[in-house]
Amino acid sequence: MLWPVLGNGDADDGQLRGMEAWVIYTGIAGALIIDMRRDCGVRQVYTRGELRLPGLKAF
């Protein structure tokens, strides 16, 4: 899934800040999130929920 990220983090000014790609795994309650800038350069990669991957932050 690909989601637009709007605003600058402090206020939603309606401007496109980048995109987040969510990779949802079957059989585990979690996801891998890739936070990207407007030019699709990777800003950060992390996991959510129960998903844990070596070397990545989990939230």
Contacts in CASP RR format, 6 or more apart in sequence:
PFRMAT RR
TARGET T0000
AUTHOR 0000-0000-0000
METHOD contacts of the structure
MODEL  1
MLWPVLGNGDADDGQLRGMEAWVIYTGIAGALIIDMRRDCGVRQVYTRGE
LRLPGLKAF
1 21 0 8 1.000
1 22 0 8 1.000
1 24 0 8 1.000
2 19 0 8 1.000
2 20 0 8 1.000
2 21 0 8 1.000
2 22 0 8 1.000
3 19 0 8 1.000
3 20 0 8 1.000
3 21 0 8 1.000
3 22 0 8 1.000
4 16 0 8 1.000
4 18 0 8 1.000
4 19 0 8 1.000
5 16 0 8 1.000
5 17 0 8 1.000
5 18 0 8 1.000
5 19 0 8 1.000
5 20 0 8 1.000
5 35 0 8 1.000
6 12 0 8 1.000
6 13 0 8 1.000
6 14 0 8 1.000
6 15 0 8 1.000
6 16 0 8 1.000
6 17 0 8 1.000
7 13 0 8 1.000
7 14 0 8 1.000
7 15 0 8 1.000
7 17 0 8 1.000
8 15 0 8 1.000
8 17 0 8 1.000
9 17 0 8 1.000
16 38 0 8 1.000
17 37 0 8 1.000
17 38 0 8 1.000
18 35 0 8 1.000
18 36 0 8 1.000
18 37 0 8 1.000
18 38 0 8 1.000
19 36 0 8 1.000
19 38 0 8 1.000
19 40 0 8 1.000
20 33 0 8 1.000
20 34 0 8 1.000
20 35 0 8 1.000
20 36 0 8 1.000
21 33 0 8 1.000
21 34 0 8 1.000
21 36 0 8 1.000
22 31 0 8 1.000
22 32 0 8 1.000
22 33 0 8 1.000
23 31 0 8 1.000
23 32 0 8 1.000
23 33 0 8 1.000
23 34 0 8 1.000
24 30 0 8 1.000
24 31 0 8 1.000
25 31 0 8 1.000
25 32 0 8 1.000
25 51 0 8 1.000
28 50 0 8 1.000
28 51 0 8 1.000
29 49 0 8 1.000
29 50 0 8 1.000
29 51 0 8 1.000
30 47 0 8 1.000
30 48 0 8 1.000
30 49 0 8 1.000
30 50 0 8 1.000
30 51 0 8 1.000
31 47 0 8 1.000
31 48 0 8 1.000
31 49 0 8 1.000
31 51 0 8 1.000
32 45 0 8 1.000
32 46 0 8 1.000
32 47 0 8 1.000
32 51 0 8 1.000
32 53 0 8 1.000
32 56 0 8 1.000
33 45 0 8 1.000
33 46 0 8 1.000
33 47 0 8 1.000
33 48 0 8 1.000
34 42 0 8 1.000
34 45 0 8 1.000
35 42 0 8 1.000
35 43 0 8 1.000
35 44 0 8 1.000
35 45 0 8 1.000
35 46 0 8 1.000
36 42 0 8 1.000
36 43 0 8 1.000
37 43 0 8 1.000
44 57 0 8 1.000
45 56 0 8 1.000
46 56 0 8 1.000
46 57 0 8 1.000
46 58 0 8 1.000
46 59 0 8 1.000
47 53 0 8 1.000
47 56 0 8 1.000
47 57 0 8 1.000
47 58 0 8 1.000
47 59 0 8 1.000
48 58 0 8 1.000
48 59 0 8 1.000
49 58 0 8 1.000
49 59 0 8 1.000
51 58 0 8 1.000
52 58 0 8 1.000
END
